[in-house]
Amino acid sequence: MHYTVRKFDAVIVGAGGAGLRAAIQLSEAGFKTAVLTKVFPTRSHTVAAQGGVAASLGNSEEDHWHWHMYDTVKGSDWLGDQDAIEFMCRKANEVVVELEHYGMPFDRLDNGKIYQRPFGGHMSNFGEKPVRRSCAAADRTGHAMLHAMYQRNVKVNTQFFVEWMALDLVRDADGDVLGVTAMDMETGDIVVFHAKATIFATGGAGRIYYSSTNAFINTGDGVGMAARAGIPLEDMEFWQFHPTGVAGAGVLITEGVRGEGGILRNSAGERFMERYAPNAKDLASRDVVSRAMTTEINEGRGCGPNKDYVLLDITHLPPETIMKRLPGIHEIGIQFAGVDCLKEPLPVVPTCHYQMGGIPTNYHGQVVVPKGGNAAVPVQGFYAAGECACASVHGANRLGTNSLLDLLVFGKSAGETAVSDLKSSITSHKPLATESIERTLARIDRLNGQKDGSSVHETRLAMQRTMQKHAGVFRFKDMLAEGVSKIAEIAEQAAHTEIKDKSKVFNTARVEALELDNLIEVAKATIVSANARTESRGAHVRDDAVDTPQTPDGRDDKNWLKHTLWYRDGNRLDYKPVQMKPMTVDTIELKKRAY
């Protein structure tokens, strides 16, 4: 099979928030930068981020980056690396003001400063009371962000390859990354993007679950490619279930609704969060709210004919506030739930939303792997940022609005590091290693030649239903173990998928089959890692983890205060320590998490 080679200084895979922000750094520095994306940049999944971006600007009331750092460490259930968290919270104000200068249309206060709203888990003075920290553009923050950054990229001549799918990492015998193989969806042609620096910003993989707020494009491509190239995946057992997806449709209802004063109610009309989080109530951390909702439904206090959802009520808010601050939510309610939220509450249920784990990186955006007794040695020429990366700022559970902050801070950081490497250490292209390219061609050939194989759609559906059932909001020992063997069977099936249509031009069946290759890696990593972690921490809650003074709420710091590393080769697990030492301040000490 034929392929062509194109040379660039840097190739970025993914054109969401992190990819666009990294591209700005590289293109502004004068490097020839290619950005590959499956959809038009402003259609990337960052578009779905509604609530805002966290920054301790203190425009509405007093705030401080150190309080934000404390909230993030506590939110992560102490699994986040405190150096990376300090780095992110310190950088927050800078990247938000930069974005404002790119033309981001933030909502404003009467004095002209950026409007900020309260958000779950964000508190002032080390957990005292909720604080207004989320900088928002109504409930379309991600959408506005993509447009502002895409325009900036157009200005600095970034080269976009739209409707292209990256297929595999190209690594040589030294383990250095030399670019990616990719397919032009329009023609089916295979091109090798030969680059000195490769940045993955491919977003999440929420499509491993049956019910997800993620777009259909969120198939974990970067994570799958990294796993196939021998890079371990970190903390994949931690998946955030957003408390409020529209029941039955999975569409996201931003936490900003509760930030503006929305209340969760059960079938008796009771504001039940007061029982679970007396201090923060509806604005507790996401994993806490999701479990509270699931408990209410499981104990028979759910709403609707099947008693399988709860209600999010904003009918007490003035209609003008809703239409000014939450216009998109009003629209979503009518379109996806058939409910006018001005007049009646919205039906909501916890829905898979965000991947806390991913490709291991440091706060410079470099991909790091264990080598020679060191837990974090950078892989030459390889960087990652955003949801596909795990700098481990989110640990076991992410705070709302920290995802947009993560992609801005680490998108910029990965871009800066790549610029400095291109100027100093990686000044020329290494010769291409053909082995990785052959692997891609073999995958394409297999699909073209496969007869009597399994259906892509049915295999994917079996994986999604298995993950939903065996590794959802609550996890049970026996179910997890059973899930591991089921996913192994489905992975076997996925290796022999068949597509009926072998044509080249815009063959979506081929794209879906290649996406499934990535999804299955993510599903394996998730369920194997979850089965091994016998404690409850953040979003990972097991029925067999007991609440004792030594293990508060089932969290076992003695045995499990460590990051999981999953290797594709033999489904092997390894572990590395959590970085408890911040950059400049004292360690935020372990304690029981309460809201």
Summary of the structure (lengths in Angstrom):
residues: 595
radius of gyration: 22.7
end to end distance: 58.2
largest distance: 67.7
contacts: 2292
relative contact order: 0.17
helix: 38%
strand: 24%
